[in-house]
């Protein structure tokens, strides 16, 4: 039996693929699918996003987003929670938040 070598997909090819549920990520040429979140995980995710946003959103410091696709540095990741500094949140010309996040989330402590 012969096993065909699987050619690593490029990020461009990956971005052309349809969305999956749960989300797929592209890291170092490999496609992996995130595990399906369960109830307790989802509730913790919601609670943490709400807490972060209650503290940071009124002063326009930062905003937490659950399960947002981030494309940067040859990677495509979908963190459980991504926190972006206010000035780095991608906006459309209309001022609404863009669907595409082509930057990395905030680095805490920097």
MMTF fields as JSON, N, C-alpha, C and O atoms, coordinates in Angstrom:
{
  "mmtfVersion": "1.0.0",
  "mmtfProducer": "UNKNOWN",
  "numBonds": 439,
  "numAtoms": 440,
  "numGroups": 110,
  "numChains": 1,
  "numModels": 1,
  "chainsPerModel": [1],
  "groupsPerChain": [110],
  "chainIdList": ["A"],
  "bondAtomList": [4, 2, 8, 6, 12, 10, 16, 14, 20, 18, 24, 22, 28, 26, 32, 30, 36, 34, 40, 38, 44, 42, 48, 46, 52, 50, 56, 54, 60, 58, 64, 62, 68, 66, 72, 70, 76, 74, 80, 78, 84, 82, 88, 86, 92, 90, 96, 94, 100, 98, 104, 102, 108, 106, 112, 110, 116, 114, 120, 118, 124, 122, 128, 126, 132, 130, 136, 134, 140, 138, 144, 142, 148, 146, 152, 150, 156, 154, 160, 158, 164, 162, 168, 166, 172, 170, 176, 174, 180, 178, 184, 182, 188, 186, 192, 190, 196, 194, 200, 198, 204, 202, 208, 206, 212, 210, 216, 214, 220, 218, 224, 222, 228, 226, 232, 230, 236, 234, 240, 238, 244, 242, 248, 246, 252, 250, 256, 254, 260, 258, 264, 262, 268, 266, 272, 270, 276, 274, 280, 278, 284, 282, 288, 286, 292, 290, 296, 294, 300, 298, 304, 302, 308, 306, 312, 310, 316, 314, 320, 318, 324, 322, 328, 326, 332, 330, 336, 334, 340, 338, 344, 342, 348, 346, 352, 350, 356, 354, 360, 358, 364, 362, 368, 366, 372, 370, 376, 374, 380, 378, 384, 382, 388, 386, 392, 390, 396, 394, 400, 398, 404, 402, 408, 406, 412, 410, 416, 414, 420, 418, 424, 422, 428, 426, 432, 430, 436, 434],
  "bondOrderList": [1, 1, 1, 1, 1, 1, 1, 1, 1, 1, 1, 1, 1, 1, 1, 1, 1, 1, 1, 1, 1, 1, 1, 1, 1, 1, 1, 1, 1, 1, 1, 1, 1, 1, 1, 1, 1, 1, 1, 1, 1, 1, 1, 1, 1, 1, 1, 1, 1, 1, 1, 1, 1, 1, 1, 1, 1, 1, 1, 1, 1, 1, 1, 1, 1, 1, 1, 1, 1, 1, 1, 1, 1, 1, 1, 1, 1, 1, 1, 1, 1, 1, 1, 1, 1, 1, 1, 1, 1, 1, 1, 1, 1, 1, 1, 1, 1, 1, 1, 1, 1, 1, 1, 1, 1, 1, 1, 1, 1],
  "groupList": [{"groupName": "UNK", "atomNameList": ["N", "CA", "C", "O"], "elementList": ["N", "C", "C", "O"], "formalChargeList": [0, 0, 0, 0], "bondAtomList": [1, 0, 2, 1, 3, 2], "bondOrderList": [1, 1, 2], "singleLetterCode": "X", "chemCompType": "L-PEPTIDE LINKING"}],
  "groupTypeList": [0, 0, 0, 0, 0, 0, 0, 0, 0, 0, 0, 0, 0, 0, 0, 0, 0, 0, 0, 0, 0, 0, 0, 0, 0, 0, 0, 0, 0, 0, 0, 0, 0, 0, 0, 0, 0, 0, 0, 0, 0, 0, 0, 0, 0, 0, 0, 0, 0, 0, 0, 0, 0, 0, 0, 0, 0, 0, 0, 0, 0, 0, 0, 0, 0, 0, 0, 0, 0, 0, 0, 0, 0, 0, 0, 0, 0, 0, 0, 0, 0, 0, 0, 0, 0, 0, 0, 0, 0, 0, 0, 0, 0, 0, 0, 0, 0, 0, 0, 0, 0, 0, 0, 0, 0, 0, 0, 0, 0, 0],
  "groupIdList": [1, 2, 3, 4, 5, 6, 7, 8, 9, 10, 11, 12, 13, 14, 15, 16, 17, 18, 19, 20, 21, 22, 23, 24, 25, 26, 27, 28, 29, 30, 31, 32, 33, 34, 35, 36, 37, 38, 39, 40, 41, 42, 43, 44, 45, 46, 47, 48, 49, 50, 51, 52, 53, 54, 55, 56, 57, 58, 59, 60, 61, 62, 63, 64, 65, 66, 67, 68, 69, 70, 71, 72, 73, 74, 75, 76, 77, 78, 79, 80, 81, 82, 83, 84, 85, 86, 87, 88, 89, 90, 91, 92, 93, 94, 95, 96, 97, 98, 99, 100, 101, 102, 103, 104, 105, 106, 107, 108, 109, 110],
  "secStructList": [7, 7, 7, 7, 7, 7, 7, 7, 7, 7, 2, 2, 2, 2, 2, 2, 1, 7, 7, 7, 1, 1, 7, 3, 3, 3, 3, 6, 6, 3, 3, 3, 3, 7, 7, 7, 7, 7, 2, 2, 2, 2, 2, 2, 2, 2, 2, 2, 2, 2, 2, 2, 2, 2, 2, 2, 6, 6, 6, 6, 1, 3, 3, 3, 3, 3, 1, 7, 3, 3, 3, 3, 6, 6, 3, 3, 3, 3, 7, 1, 3, 3, 3, 3, 3, 4, 4, 4, 1, 7, 5, 7, 6, 6, 1, 1, 5, 7, 1, 7, 5, 7, 1, 7, 7, 7, 7, 6, 6, 7],
  "xCoordList": [0.85, 0.0, 0.89, 1.868, 0.556, 1.299, 0.498, -0.725, 1.222, 0.588, 1.108, 2.313, 0.193, 0.582, 0.977, 0.321, 2.052, 2.464, 1.464, 1.028, 1.112, 0.172, 0.963, 1.751, 0.743, 1.429, 0.833, -0.386, 1.68, 1.13, 0.382, 0.846, -0.74, -1.556, -0.937, -0.345, -1.069, -0.608, -1.709, -2.87, -1.337, -2.336, -3.377, -4.554, -2.945, -3.875, -4.91, -6.098, -4.446, -5.371, -6.321, -7.516, -5.774, -6.605, -7.707, -8.857, -7.363, -8.348, -9.453, -10.508, -9.22, -10.25, -11.23, -12.297, -10.864, -11.73, -12.968, -12.917, -14.078, -15.273, -15.037, -14.224, -15.754, -15.678, -16.144, -16.992, -15.593, -16.012, -16.615, -16.393, -17.369, -17.951, -17.629, -18.13, -16.843, -16.161, -15.068, -14.733, -14.532, -13.579, -12.301, -11.871, -11.706, -10.397, -9.347, -9.625, -8.127, -7.011, -5.889, -5.815, -5.022, -3.881, -2.624, -2.383, -1.818, -0.616, 0.533, 0.473, 1.583, 2.781, 2.439, 2.963, 1.559, 1.223, 0.254, -0.077, -0.204, -1.119, -2.492, -2.615, -3.517, -4.891, -5.374, -5.307, -5.859, -6.44, -7.817, -8.058, -8.699, -10.037, -10.135, -9.769, -10.634, -10.791, -11.847, -12.779, -11.707, -12.756, -14.035, -13.992, -15.154, -16.449, -16.555, -16.423, -16.795, -16.892, -18.154, -19.18, -18.046, -19.163, -19.764, -19.227, -20.854, -21.6, -20.795, -20.827, -20.067, -19.306, -18.24, -18.051, -17.545, -16.522, -17.146, -16.616, -18.266, -18.946, -19.358, -19.204, -19.88, -20.307, -19.12, -19.206, -18.007, -16.799, -16.308, -15.895, -16.355, -15.94, -16.807, -16.29, -18.104, -19.027, -18.775, -18.673, -18.674, -18.466, -17.161, -17.122, -16.089, -14.8, -14.842, -14.34, -15.435, -15.565, -16.362, -15.977, -17.468, -18.294, -17.517, -17.605, -16.757, -15.979, -14.91, -14.763, -14.165, -13.128, -13.759, -13.25, -14.864, -15.499, -16.113, -16.134, -16.61, -17.145, -16.057, -16.318, -14.839, -13.718, -13.063, -12.738, -12.862, -12.051, -12.84, -12.325, -14.07, -14.834, -15.264, -15.139, -15.766, -16.217, -15.132, -15.425, -13.881, -12.788, -12.089, -11.074, -12.649, -12.08, -10.611, -9.75, -10.352, -9.001, -8.818, -7.821, -9.782, -9.687, -11.076, -12.03, -11.165, -12.424, -12.106, -11.183, -12.876, -12.716, -13.728, -14.897, -13.255, -14.096, -14.006, -12.902, -15.139, -15.076, -14.978, -15.669, -14.112, -14.045, -13.927, -14.633, -13.05, -12.863, -11.641, -10.603, -11.775, -10.69, -9.636, -9.94, -8.383, -7.268, -6.254, -5.796, -5.914, -4.964, -3.764, -3.89, -2.581, -1.382, -0.156, -0.218, 0.942, 2.221, 2.189, 2.914, 1.374, 1.286, 0.43, 0.418, -0.286, -1.145, -2.601, -2.9, -3.488, -4.917, -5.36, -5.391, -5.703, -6.129, -7.498, -7.907, -8.185, -9.479, -9.411, -9.857, -8.85, -8.736, -10.106, -11.079, -10.166, -11.424, -11.846, -13.018, -10.873, -11.102, -9.895, -8.753, -10.15, -9.076, -9.356, -10.467, -8.347, -8.492, -7.666, -6.47, -8.323, -7.654, -7.678, -8.711, -6.532, -6.501, -7.458, -7.601, -8.094, -9.157, -8.709, -9.431, -7.516, -7.046, -6.682, -6.477, -6.598, -6.234, -7.441, -7.282, -8.64, -9.834, -10.083, -10.24, -10.121, -10.329, -11.749, -12.731, -11.829, -13.123, -13.351, -12.405, -14.602, -15.004, -15.076, -15.113, -15.097, -15.24, -16.476, -16.489, -17.514, -18.736, -18.549, -19.413, -17.409, -17.16, -17.553, -17.251, -18.223, -18.595, -17.378, -16.436, -17.392, -16.287, -16.252, -17.277, -15.055, -14.871, -14.99, -14.79, -15.312, -15.341, -13.934, -13.66, -13.035, -11.681, -10.752, -10.592, -10.14, -9.151, -7.794, -7.355, -7.139, -5.861, -4.695, -3.732, -4.814, -3.789, -3.833, -4.803, -2.797, -2.799, -3.463, -3.482, -4.016, -4.608, -3.522, -2.33, -3.951, -3.018, -2.092, -2.471, -0.885, 0.047, -0.015, 0.316, -0.431, -0.57, 0.789, 1.752, 0.868, 2.091, 3.024, 4.12, 2.627, 3.493, 2.919, 3.506],
  "yCoordList": [-1.177, 0.0, 1.232, 1.299, 2.188, 3.446, 4.536, 4.616, 5.359, 6.504, 7.745, 7.994, 8.522, 9.742, 10.809, 10.982, 11.519, 12.629, 13.763, 14.088, 14.348, 15.466, 16.761, 17.061, 17.517, 18.8, 19.805, 19.971, 20.481, 21.511, 22.576, 23.015, 22.965, 23.989, 25.36, 25.585, 26.271, 27.639, 28.405, 27.995, 29.497, 30.308, 30.842, 30.955, 31.17, 31.662, 30.591, 30.887, 29.332, 28.231, 28.008, 27.783, 28.075, 27.881, 28.933, 28.608, 30.188, 31.268, 31.151, 31.768, 30.364, 30.155, 29.038, 28.914, 28.231, 27.134, 27.67, 28.738, 26.937, 27.379, 27.281, 26.481, 28.103, 28.071, 26.706, 26.065, 26.275, 25.014, 25.285, 26.342, 24.335, 24.429, 23.145, 22.1, 23.139, 24.292, 24.82, 24.193, 25.965, 26.672, 25.87, 25.086, 26.089, 25.513, 26.601, 27.776, 26.192, 27.119, 26.65, 25.473, 27.576, 27.284, 27.726, 28.919, 26.737, 27.035, 26.222, 24.993, 26.909, 26.267, 25.29, 24.177, 25.708, 24.895, 23.762, 23.003, 23.632, 22.551, 23.11, 24.154, 22.4, 22.784, 21.9, 20.673, 22.544, 21.807, 22.382, 23.575, 21.533, 21.996, 22.066, 21.126, 23.195, 23.365, 22.397, 22.052, 21.955, 21.104, 21.909, 23.117, 21.23, 21.881, 22.271, 21.416, 23.568, 23.987, 23.413, 23.22, 23.15, 22.631, 23.778, 24.885, 23.511, 24.539, 25.317, 26.548, 24.629, 25.318, 26.22, 27.356, 25.709, 26.49, 27.737, 28.839, 27.556, 28.692, 29.742, 30.938, 29.31, 30.263, 31.029, 32.239, 30.335, 31.015, 32.038, 33.141, 31.665, 32.56, 33.826, 34.939, 33.645, 34.788, 35.671, 36.892, 35.05, 35.811, 36.59, 37.749, 35.967, 36.657, 37.822, 38.904, 37.614, 38.719, 39.872, 41.033, 39.556, 40.604, 41.367, 42.593, 40.661, 41.31, 42.213, 43.358, 41.715, 42.529, 43.766, 44.874, 43.584, 44.714, 45.726, 46.921, 45.276, 46.21, 47.136, 48.296, 46.617, 47.4, 48.26, 49.419, 47.714, 48.393, 49.174, 50.139, 48.774, 49.403, 50.845, 51.691, 51.167, 52.547, 53.606, 54.701, 53.277, 54.239, 54.053, 54.692, 53.164, 52.876, 52.456, 52.955, 51.534, 50.989, 49.756, 49.632, 48.843, 47.577, 46.966, 47.443, 45.897, 45.169, 43.691, 43.328, 42.836, 41.386, 40.834, 41.22, 39.926, 39.281, 37.768, 37.234, 37.062, 35.605, 35.023, 35.472, 34.017, 33.23, 34.073, 33.809, 35.076, 35.894, 35.375, 35.088, 35.26, 34.757, 35.844, 36.95, 35.514, 36.453, 35.907, 34.77, 36.73, 36.344, 37.272, 38.481, 36.698, 37.513, 36.614, 35.464, 37.115, 36.414, 35.007, 34.138, 34.759, 33.427, 32.453, 31.258, 32.951, 32.115, 32.533, 33.682, 31.594, 31.885, 31.169, 29.939, 31.951, 31.369, 31.915, 32.992, 31.146, 31.561, 31.373, 30.351, 32.364, 32.232, 32.18, 32.74, 31.501, 31.486, 32.92, 33.275, 33.742, 35.163, 35.925, 35.593, 36.937, 37.799, 39.21, 39.721, 39.832, 41.191, 42.112, 41.898, 43.138, 44.104, 45.466, 45.909, 46.128, 47.52, 48.308, 48.015, 49.282, 50.028, 50.553, 50.421, 51.148, 51.766, 50.729, 51.093, 49.448, 48.4, 47.605, 46.707, 47.917, 47.197, 47.59, 48.774, 46.599, 46.929, 47.431, 46.782, 48.595, 49.218, 49.38, 49.538, 49.341, 49.642, 51.168, 51.875, 51.685, 53.138, 53.708, 54.878, 52.879, 53.324, 53.449, 53.991, 52.945, 52.974, 51.685, 51.506, 50.786, 49.493, 48.581, 48.752, 47.619, 46.673, 45.763, 45.224, 45.6, 44.778, 43.298, 42.901, 42.497, 41.047, 40.475, 39.508, 41.057, 40.54, 41.163, 42.383, 40.336, 40.793, 40.321, 39.219, 41.14, 40.744, 41.301, 41.842, 41.15, 41.562, 40.605, 39.866, 40.614, 39.766, 40.488, 41.718, 39.7, 40.325, 41.022, 40.882, 41.764, 42.479, 41.516, 40.395, 41.97, 41.206, 41.816, 42.986, 41.037, 41.553, 41.904, 41.155, 43.027, 43.445, 44.24, 44.595, 44.531, 45.307, 46.669, 47.465],
  "zCoordList": [0.0, 0.0, 0.0, 0.745, -0.821, -0.87, -0.185, -0.301, 0.524, 1.177, 0.488, 0.457, -0.064, -0.761, 0.246, 1.273, -0.054, 0.808, 0.665, -0.439, 1.771, 1.749, 1.699, 2.597, 0.642, 0.481, 1.455, 1.503, 2.235, 3.129, 2.318, 1.266, 2.812, 2.186, 2.442, 3.498, 1.489, 1.722, 2.452, 2.455, 3.055, 3.756, 2.772, 3.112, 1.56, 0.545, 0.201, 0.074, 0.051, -0.238, 0.94, 0.753, 2.145, 3.334, 3.409, 3.705, 3.144, 3.242, 2.194, 2.338, 1.141, 0.119, 0.499, -0.102, 1.494, 1.912, 2.625, 3.235, 2.553, 3.296, 4.799, 5.262, 5.549, 7.005, 7.507, 6.886, 8.617, 9.221, 10.589, 11.18, 11.081, 12.411, 13.147, 12.734, 14.19, 14.758, 13.824, 12.819, 14.173, 13.331, 13.093, 13.938, 11.919, 11.608, 11.712, 11.475, 12.071, 12.178, 11.254, 10.902, 10.867, 9.99, 10.721, 10.905, 11.139, 11.914, 11.342, 11.304, 10.896, 10.342, 9.22, 9.178, 8.314, 7.154, 7.428, 6.517, 8.651, 9.026, 9.366, 10.007, 8.928, 9.24, 10.383, 10.312, 11.43, 12.553, 12.851, 12.667, 13.304, 13.662, 15.179, 15.884, 15.668, 17.117, 17.627, 16.9, 18.877, 19.442, 19.662, 19.894, 19.588, 19.813, 21.282, 22.158, 21.566, 22.963, 23.61, 22.957, 24.895, 25.675, 26.494, 26.509, 27.156, 27.883, 28.895, 28.887, 29.777, 30.824, 30.202, 30.636, 29.185, 28.485, 27.866, 28.003, 27.191, 26.55, 27.57, 27.324, 28.711, 29.739, 30.301, 30.507, 30.552, 31.035, 30.011, 30.37, 28.755, 27.664, 27.641, 27.545, 27.729, 27.746, 28.965, 28.845, 30.135, 31.373, 31.336, 31.747, 30.847, 30.791, 29.803, 30.106, 28.621, 27.661, 28.262, 28.126, 28.924, 29.535, 30.595, 30.662, 31.424, 32.484, 31.895, 32.322, 30.926, 30.271, 29.656, 29.825, 28.942, 28.255, 29.225, 28.927, 30.369, 31.367, 31.892, 32.212, 31.977, 32.508, 31.435, 31.692, 30.235, 29.22, 28.171, 27.605, 27.907, 26.828, 27.122, 26.237, 28.33, 28.571, 28.338, 27.858, 28.678, 28.475, 27.131, 26.854, 26.294, 24.963, 25.071, 24.347, 25.988, 26.176, 25.308, 24.597, 25.366, 24.64, 24.543, 25.158, 23.753, 23.617, 23.446, 22.716, 24.123, 24.029, 23.034, 23.032, 22.19, 21.179, 21.362, 21.476, 21.393, 21.455, 20.047, 19.133, 19.878, 18.645, 17.368, 16.395, 17.356, 16.154, 15.387, 15.982, 14.073, 13.229, 13.05, 12.604, 13.406, 13.303, 12.295, 12.411, 11.313, 10.271, 10.381, 10.19, 10.695, 10.844, 10.799, 11.233, 10.288, 10.319, 9.754, 10.239, 8.746, 8.157, 8.943, 8.648, 9.942, 10.777, 10.62, 10.295, 10.851, 10.976, 12.246, 12.299, 13.265, 14.533, 14.917, 14.483, 15.737, 16.26, 17.776, 18.297, 18.484, 19.937, 20.603, 20.097, 21.741, 22.496, 22.808, 22.679, 23.22, 23.488, 22.956, 23.274, 22.153, 21.661, 22.172, 22.029, 22.766, 23.28, 22.39, 22.191, 21.861, 20.997, 21.653, 22.156, 21.645, 22.094, 21.206, 20.019, 21.774, 21.087, 19.726, 18.737, 19.676, 18.427, 17.357, 16.199, 17.725, 16.768, 16.272, 15.446, 16.758, 16.3, 14.847, 14.547, 13.929, 12.518, 12.263, 12.624, 11.637, 11.364, 9.868, 9.097, 9.473, 8.107, 7.96, 8.967, 6.736, 6.561, 7.266, 7.65, 7.436, 8.115, 9.622, 10.31, 10.147, 11.581, 12.286, 13.466, 11.575, 12.164, 12.221, 11.448, 13.129, 13.262, 12.039, 11.621, 11.47, 10.277, 10.618, 11.765, 9.63, 9.81, 9.807, 10.518, 9.018, 8.916, 9.942, 9.978, 10.774, 11.746, 11.244, 11.573, 10.459, 9.873, 10.683, 10.139, 11.996, 12.957, 14.135, 14.301, 14.948, 16.134, 17.293, 17.345, 18.238, 19.434, 20.258, 19.983, 21.261, 22.141, 22.858, 23.199, 23.077, 23.908, 25.291, 25.483, 26.229, 27.584, 28.16, 27.995, 28.828, 29.465, 28.571, 29.004, 27.338, 26.436, 26.192, 25.46]
}
